[in-house]
Amino acid sequence: MTKRVLVLTALGALFTSGLAVAQKKGDAAKGKEVFEQCGVCHSATTGEKKMGPSLMGLFKKEKMANGQKPTDSSVLAMINKGKGTMPAFADVLSAGEKADVLAYLKTL
């Protein structure tokens, strides 16, 4: 019984911490500044593919390059975990910076 309570408590903490990041309202202007480091590999203003895909119109696309629908959680997962040549930014960007980048990406 104790293990079950611990597991449920841990899952609850993970779930609510994930919701806090997803629900935080980002600042697109700050996100544009943070995105400058992303701009080395990703274009934001043209369809040009650099090292990574263009992110212009990302949230208007049906699918991302990885085949997933672009949602806050799927884009955040990509930012956090990275994929292929894209490094993980989970420990590089704060939760606020990630929310700001999401807000900026939605303006593209």
C-alpha positions as CSV (number, residue, x, y, z in Angstrom):
1,M,0.0,0.0,0.0
2,T,2.8,2.4,0.8
3,K,4.5,1.9,-2.6
4,R,1.2,2.6,-4.3
5,V,0.8,5.9,-2.4
6,L,4.4,6.9,-3.2
7,V,3.9,6.2,-6.9
8,L,0.6,8.0,-7.1
9,T,2.1,11.0,-5.2
10,A,5.1,11.1,-7.6
11,L,2.9,10.8,-10.7
12,G,0.7,13.6,-9.3
13,A,3.7,15.9,-8.8
14,L,5.0,15.2,-12.3
15,F,1.6,15.9,-13.8
16,T,1.1,19.1,-12.0
17,S,4.6,20.4,-12.6
18,G,4.1,19.7,-16.3
19,L,0.8,21.6,-16.3
20,A,2.4,24.5,-14.6
21,V,4.9,24.9,-17.4
22,A,2.2,24.4,-20.1
23,Q,-0.2,26.8,-18.4
24,K,2.4,29.6,-17.8
25,K,1.7,32.4,-20.2
26,G,4.9,33.3,-22.0
27,D,6.1,36.7,-23.3
28,A,6.6,36.6,-27.1
29,A,9.1,39.5,-27.1
30,K,11.3,37.8,-24.5
31,G,10.8,34.5,-26.5
32,K,12.2,36.2,-29.6
33,E,15.4,37.1,-27.7
34,V,15.7,33.5,-26.3
35,F,15.1,32.2,-29.8
36,E,18.2,33.9,-31.1
37,Q,20.2,30.8,-30.0
38,C,17.7,28.6,-31.8
39,G,18.1,30.7,-35.0
40,V,21.5,29.3,-35.6
41,C,19.8,26.0,-36.7
42,H,16.2,27.1,-37.3
43,S,14.8,29.8,-39.5
44,A,11.9,31.8,-38.1
45,T,11.1,34.2,-41.0
46,T,11.6,32.0,-44.1
47,G,10.9,28.5,-45.1
48,E,14.6,27.9,-45.4
49,K,15.8,24.7,-43.8
50,K,19.0,25.2,-42.0
51,M,20.5,22.5,-39.8
52,G,17.0,22.0,-38.5
53,P,13.6,22.7,-40.1
54,S,12.1,26.1,-40.5
55,L,9.8,27.0,-37.6
56,M,7.9,29.6,-39.6
57,G,4.2,28.9,-39.1
58,L,5.0,26.0,-36.8
59,F,1.7,26.1,-34.9
60,K,-0.3,26.5,-38.2
61,K,1.1,23.2,-39.6
62,E,-0.7,20.0,-39.4
63,K,2.4,18.1,-38.4
64,M,5.9,18.8,-37.3
65,A,9.0,17.3,-38.9
66,N,8.7,14.4,-36.3
67,G,5.1,13.7,-37.5
68,Q,3.5,15.0,-34.3
69,K,0.8,17.7,-34.2
70,P,2.3,20.9,-33.0
71,T,0.9,21.5,-29.5
72,D,2.4,23.2,-26.5
73,S,3.2,19.9,-25.0
74,S,4.7,18.3,-28.2
75,V,6.8,21.3,-28.9
76,L,7.9,21.6,-25.3
77,A,8.9,17.9,-25.3
78,M,11.0,18.5,-28.4
79,I,12.7,21.5,-26.7
80,N,13.3,19.5,-23.6
81,K,14.5,16.2,-25.1
82,G,15.9,17.2,-28.4
83,K,16.1,14.7,-31.3
84,G,18.8,13.7,-33.8
85,T,21.2,16.6,-34.0
86,M,19.0,18.9,-31.9
87,P,20.4,19.0,-28.3
88,A,18.1,18.8,-25.3
89,F,17.4,22.2,-23.6
90,A,15.6,20.8,-20.5
91,D,18.5,22.0,-18.3
92,V,19.6,24.9,-20.4
93,L,16.4,27.0,-20.5
94,S,14.2,27.9,-17.5
95,A,10.5,27.1,-17.5
96,G,9.9,30.8,-18.1
97,E,12.2,30.9,-21.0
98,K,10.5,27.9,-22.5
99,A,7.1,29.5,-22.1
100,D,8.4,32.6,-23.7
101,V,9.8,30.7,-26.7
102,L,6.4,28.9,-27.1
103,A,4.7,32.3,-27.1
104,Y,7.1,33.6,-29.7
105,L,6.7,30.5,-31.9
106,K,3.0,31.0,-32.0
107,T,3.5,34.5,-33.5
108,L,5.4,33.1,-36.5
